[in-house]
Amino acid sequence: MTLDDEIKEKILQLSDSLLIIDSWNSIADELSDSF
């Protein structure tokens, strides 16, 4: 595995985490709206 491959993998992992955080934000918004 080259350094480029490692960097790409890290970026993919990061973007996955960011997507999860984004969806959590919208879920939290919906939950707070219902209270």
HTML snippet that shows the backbone in 3Dmol.js (N, CA, C, O; Angstrom):
<script src="https://3Dmol.org/build/3Dmol-min.js"></script>
<div id="view" style="width:600px;height:400px;position:relative"></div>
<script>
const pdb = `
ATOM      1  N   MET A   1       0.851  -1.195   0.000  1.00  0.00           N
ATOM      2  CA  MET A   1       0.000   0.000   0.000  1.00  0.00           C
ATOM      3  C   MET A   1       0.885   1.242   0.000  1.00  0.00           C
ATOM      4  O   MET A   1       1.790   1.371   0.825  1.00  0.00           O
ATOM      5  N   THR A   2       0.618   2.144  -0.923  1.00  0.00           N
ATOM      6  CA  THR A   2       1.407   3.367  -1.002  1.00  0.00           C
ATOM      7  C   THR A   2       0.849   4.405  -0.043  1.00  0.00           C
ATOM      8  O   THR A   2      -0.227   4.233   0.528  1.00  0.00           O
ATOM      9  N   LEU A   3       1.595   5.474   0.119  1.00  0.00           N
ATOM     10  CA  LEU A   3       1.157   6.557   0.996  1.00  0.00           C
ATOM     11  C   LEU A   3      -0.148   7.152   0.482  1.00  0.00           C
ATOM     12  O   LEU A   3      -1.040   7.480   1.264  1.00  0.00           O
ATOM     13  N   ASP A   4      -0.255   7.291  -0.848  1.00  0.00           N
ATOM     14  CA  ASP A   4      -1.483   7.830  -1.447  1.00  0.00           C
ATOM     15  C   ASP A   4      -2.694   6.986  -1.057  1.00  0.00           C
ATOM     16  O   ASP A   4      -3.746   7.518  -0.702  1.00  0.00           O
ATOM     17  N   ASP A   5      -2.531   5.665  -1.126  1.00  0.00           N
ATOM     18  CA  ASP A   5      -3.632   4.770  -0.763  1.00  0.00           C
ATOM     19  C   ASP A   5      -4.040   4.984   0.688  1.00  0.00           C
ATOM     20  O   ASP A   5      -5.227   5.023   1.009  1.00  0.00           O
ATOM     21  N   GLU A   6      -3.045   5.123   1.561  1.00  0.00           N
ATOM     22  CA  GLU A   6      -3.341   5.330   2.979  1.00  0.00           C
ATOM     23  C   GLU A   6      -4.101   6.628   3.183  1.00  0.00           C
ATOM     24  O   GLU A   6      -5.059   6.684   3.954  1.00  0.00           O
ATOM     25  N   ILE A   7      -3.666   7.673   2.484  1.00  0.00           N
ATOM     26  CA  ILE A   7      -4.325   8.979   2.612  1.00  0.00           C
ATOM     27  C   ILE A   7      -5.760   8.886   2.105  1.00  0.00           C
ATOM     28  O   ILE A   7      -6.681   9.405   2.737  1.00  0.00           O
ATOM     29  N   LYS A   8      -5.949   8.224   0.963  1.00  0.00           N
ATOM     30  CA  LYS A   8      -7.306   8.078   0.420  1.00  0.00           C
ATOM     31  C   LYS A   8      -8.203   7.334   1.404  1.00  0.00           C
ATOM     32  O   LYS A   8      -9.360   7.704   1.604  1.00  0.00           O
ATOM     33  N   GLU A   9      -7.661   6.285   2.014  1.00  0.00           N
ATOM     34  CA  GLU A   9      -8.454   5.520   2.979  1.00  0.00           C
ATOM     35  C   GLU A   9      -8.839   6.387   4.170  1.00  0.00           C
ATOM     36  O   GLU A   9      -9.976   6.348   4.640  1.00  0.00           O
ATOM     37  N   LYS A  10      -7.873   7.173   4.652  1.00  0.00           N
ATOM     38  CA  LYS A  10      -8.149   8.054   5.790  1.00  0.00           C
ATOM     39  C   LYS A  10      -9.243   9.058   5.433  1.00  0.00           C
ATOM     40  O   LYS A  10     -10.138   9.321   6.237  1.00  0.00           O
ATOM     41  N   ILE A  11      -9.169   9.614   4.232  1.00  0.00           N
ATOM     42  CA  ILE A  11     -10.171  10.600   3.800  1.00  0.00           C
ATOM     43  C   ILE A  11     -11.544   9.932   3.714  1.00  0.00           C
ATOM     44  O   ILE A  11     -12.548  10.516   4.121  1.00  0.00           O
ATOM     45  N   LEU A  12     -11.585   8.704   3.182  1.00  0.00           N
ATOM     46  CA  LEU A  12     -12.859   7.988   3.096  1.00  0.00           C
ATOM     47  C   LEU A  12     -13.428   7.748   4.482  1.00  0.00           C
ATOM     48  O   LEU A  12     -14.627   7.926   4.701  1.00  0.00           O
ATOM     49  N   GLN A  13     -12.583   7.346   5.418  1.00  0.00           N
ATOM     50  CA  GLN A  13     -13.049   7.117   6.785  1.00  0.00           C
ATOM     51  C   GLN A  13     -13.565   8.414   7.382  1.00  0.00           C
ATOM     52  O   GLN A  13     -14.595   8.429   8.055  1.00  0.00           O
ATOM     53  N   LEU A  14     -12.845   9.505   7.133  1.00  0.00           N
ATOM     54  CA  LEU A  14     -13.257  10.801   7.662  1.00  0.00           C
ATOM     55  C   LEU A  14     -14.591  11.223   7.080  1.00  0.00           C
ATOM     56  O   LEU A  14     -15.470  11.681   7.811  1.00  0.00           O
ATOM     57  N   SER A  15     -14.755  11.075   5.766  1.00  0.00           N
ATOM     58  CA  SER A  15     -16.005  11.518   5.145  1.00  0.00           C
ATOM     59  C   SER A  15     -17.165  10.658   5.627  1.00  0.00           C
ATOM     60  O   SER A  15     -18.282  11.154   5.775  1.00  0.00           O
ATOM     61  N   ASP A  16     -16.913   9.368   5.874  1.00  0.00           N
ATOM     62  CA  ASP A  16     -17.956   8.518   6.457  1.00  0.00           C
ATOM     63  C   ASP A  16     -18.357   9.056   7.821  1.00  0.00           C
ATOM     64  O   ASP A  16     -19.545   9.150   8.127  1.00  0.00           O
ATOM     65  N   SER A  17     -17.374   9.410   8.640  1.00  0.00           N
ATOM     66  CA  SER A  17     -17.661   9.942   9.970  1.00  0.00           C
ATOM     67  C   SER A  17     -18.439  11.238   9.865  1.00  0.00           C
ATOM     68  O   SER A  17     -19.374  11.468  10.632  1.00  0.00           O
ATOM     69  N   LEU A  18     -18.058  12.086   8.919  1.00  0.00           N
ATOM     70  CA  LEU A  18     -18.750  13.364   8.764  1.00  0.00           C
ATOM     71  C   LEU A  18     -20.196  13.143   8.346  1.00  0.00           C
ATOM     72  O   LEU A  18     -21.094  13.842   8.816  1.00  0.00           O
ATOM     73  N   LEU A  19     -20.427  12.169   7.463  1.00  0.00           N
ATOM     74  CA  LEU A  19     -21.801  11.872   7.043  1.00  0.00           C
ATOM     75  C   LEU A  19     -22.630  11.418   8.235  1.00  0.00           C
ATOM     76  O   LEU A  19     -23.785  11.816   8.392  1.00  0.00           O
ATOM     77  N   ILE A  20     -22.029  10.585   9.069  1.00  0.00           N
ATOM     78  CA  ILE A  20     -22.742  10.102  10.260  1.00  0.00           C
ATOM     79  C   ILE A  20     -23.052  11.276  11.178  1.00  0.00           C
ATOM     80  O   ILE A  20     -24.156  11.370  11.715  1.00  0.00           O
ATOM     81  N   ILE A  21     -22.085  12.172  11.361  1.00  0.00           N
ATOM     82  CA  ILE A  21     -22.300  13.344  12.216  1.00  0.00           C
ATOM     83  C   ILE A  21     -23.415  14.207  11.635  1.00  0.00           C
ATOM     84  O   ILE A  21     -24.266  14.698  12.377  1.00  0.00           O
ATOM     85  N   ASP A  22     -23.419  14.396  10.317  1.00  0.00           N
ATOM     86  CA  ASP A  22     -24.470  15.187   9.663  1.00  0.00           C
ATOM     87  C   ASP A  22     -25.840  14.587   9.938  1.00  0.00           C
ATOM     88  O   ASP A  22     -26.774  15.306  10.296  1.00  0.00           O
ATOM     89  N   SER A  23     -25.966  13.283   9.774  1.00  0.00           N
ATOM     90  CA  SER A  23     -27.267  12.665   9.992  1.00  0.00           C
ATOM     91  C   SER A  23     -27.651  12.743  11.461  1.00  0.00           C
ATOM     92  O   SER A  23     -28.833  12.868  11.784  1.00  0.00           O
ATOM     93  N   TRP A  24     -26.670  12.672  12.355  1.00  0.00           N
ATOM     94  CA  TRP A  24     -26.983  12.821  13.780  1.00  0.00           C
ATOM     95  C   TRP A  24     -27.513  14.208  14.067  1.00  0.00           C
ATOM     96  O   TRP A  24     -28.421  14.374  14.881  1.00  0.00           O
ATOM     97  N   ASN A  25     -26.952  15.203  13.405  1.00  0.00           N
ATOM     98  CA  ASN A  25     -27.429  16.574  13.608  1.00  0.00           C
ATOM     99  C   ASN A  25     -28.885  16.700  13.201  1.00  0.00           C
ATOM    100  O   ASN A  25     -29.670  17.318  13.920  1.00  0.00           O
ATOM    101  N   SER A  26     -29.260  16.133  12.075  1.00  0.00           N
ATOM    102  CA  SER A  26     -30.653  16.239  11.633  1.00  0.00           C
ATOM    103  C   SER A  26     -31.562  15.424  12.547  1.00  0.00           C
ATOM    104  O   SER A  26     -32.691  15.831  12.821  1.00  0.00           O
ATOM    105  N   ILE A  27     -31.081  14.283  13.019  1.00  0.00           N
ATOM    106  CA  ILE A  27     -31.878  13.483  13.963  1.00  0.00           C
ATOM    107  C   ILE A  27     -32.079  14.273  15.253  1.00  0.00           C
ATOM    108  O   ILE A  27     -33.185  14.311  15.791  1.00  0.00           O
ATOM    109  N   ALA A  28     -31.023  14.898  15.746  1.00  0.00           N
ATOM    110  CA  ALA A  28     -31.115  15.683  16.976  1.00  0.00           C
ATOM    111  C   ALA A  28     -32.080  16.848  16.788  1.00  0.00           C
ATOM    112  O   ALA A  28     -32.846  17.171  17.695  1.00  0.00           O
ATOM    113  N   ASP A  29     -32.047  17.481  15.618  1.00  0.00           N
ATOM    114  CA  ASP A  29     -32.974  18.585  15.335  1.00  0.00           C
ATOM    115  C   ASP A  29     -34.417  18.094  15.403  1.00  0.00           C
ATOM    116  O   ASP A  29     -35.269  18.733  16.019  1.00  0.00           O
ATOM    117  N   GLU A  30     -34.682  16.960  14.769  1.00  0.00           N
ATOM    118  CA  GLU A  30     -36.043  16.421  14.773  1.00  0.00           C
ATOM    119  C   GLU A  30     -36.479  16.083  16.195  1.00  0.00           C
ATOM    120  O   GLU A  30     -37.624  16.326  16.576  1.00  0.00           O
ATOM    121  N   LEU A  31     -35.563  15.523  16.972  1.00  0.00           N
ATOM    122  CA  LEU A  31     -35.901  15.164  18.352  1.00  0.00           C
ATOM    123  C   LEU A  31     -36.199  16.408  19.178  1.00  0.00           C
ATOM    124  O   LEU A  31     -37.168  16.435  19.937  1.00  0.00           O
ATOM    125  N   SER A  32     -35.373  17.430  19.035  1.00  0.00           N
ATOM    126  CA  SER A  32     -35.593  18.637  19.837  1.00  0.00           C
ATOM    127  C   SER A  32     -36.872  19.350  19.407  1.00  0.00           C
ATOM    128  O   SER A  32     -37.514  20.012  20.222  1.00  0.00           O
ATOM    129  N   ASP A  33     -37.245  19.220  18.136  1.00  0.00           N
ATOM    130  CA  ASP A  33     -38.505  19.815  17.663  1.00  0.00           C
ATOM    131  C   ASP A  33     -39.705  19.135  18.318  1.00  0.00           C
ATOM    132  O   ASP A  33     -40.726  19.776  18.567  1.00  0.00           O
ATOM    133  N   SER A  34     -39.581  17.844  18.596  1.00  0.00           N
ATOM    134  CA  SER A  34     -40.722  17.111  19.149  1.00  0.00           C
ATOM    135  C   SER A  34     -40.909  17.364  20.643  1.00  0.00           C
ATOM    136  O   SER A  34     -41.924  16.959  21.211  1.00  0.00           O
ATOM    137  N   PHE A  35     -39.947  18.026  21.290  1.00  0.00           N
ATOM    138  CA  PHE A  35     -40.093  18.312  22.725  1.00  0.00           C
ATOM    139  C   PHE A  35     -40.677  19.684  22.965  1.00  0.00           C
ATOM    140  O   PHE A  35     -40.866  20.083  24.114  1.00  0.00           O
TER     141      PHE A  35
END
`;
const viewer = $3Dmol.createViewer("view");
viewer.addModel(pdb, "pdb");
viewer.setStyle({}, {cartoon: {color: "spectrum"}});
viewer.zoomTo();
viewer.render();
</script>
